[in-house]
């Protein structure tokens, strides 16, 4: 079956620094998304990663804080910039596989702790 | 506006008992999709089921079953003969067809504890 991988799986970072999270899939996808899951909370959509163009951000999320790239159909990155302890969360990418609209599958997540 | 409500924040049952997780949704769209995901302690989100709004047939997969009732806007999930490995957070979610962007709105989740 198709695989979604994320790197790193976890990290501990100091406030004020930035971390880039990678999402790689091994099959073609139509859509890629980035979510944040704060401790004990549900998932919140950060943005839709658009191939070759700027991501589409949800209300409350901005490009300066969460720059996203998607250079091709199978790869995307999310950067968490100028981190603060409030950014401590699990960050998950999700994809919609080609030919399977309306079904999202999630990567294993990146557990980020900001000290 | 779309909304998903999981009123049960946390449930504990003894192993081998049956348990039902409730999900109520709101949408103005006539075509929509409902989902259940499982998030075990490892953190990964596991896709369990997708149901479209035109298919009200209940579904059974092993010990899992889903009861979709449009009349009450509910999509409940039952685990039969629960096992300790079923302990996880379960999320119900909704996607509207008219958005055409595959976006999903999640409920707040129900944390299920299966006690040995």
Interface residues (C-beta under 8 A of the other chain):
Chain A: X30 X31 X33 X41 X42 X43 X45 X48 X90 X92 X94 X96 X101 X102 X103 X104 X105 X106 X107 X108 X109 X111
Chain B: X33 X35 X37 X42 X43 X44 X45 X46 X47 X50 X52 X91 X95 X97 X101 X102 X103 X104 X106 X107 X108 X109
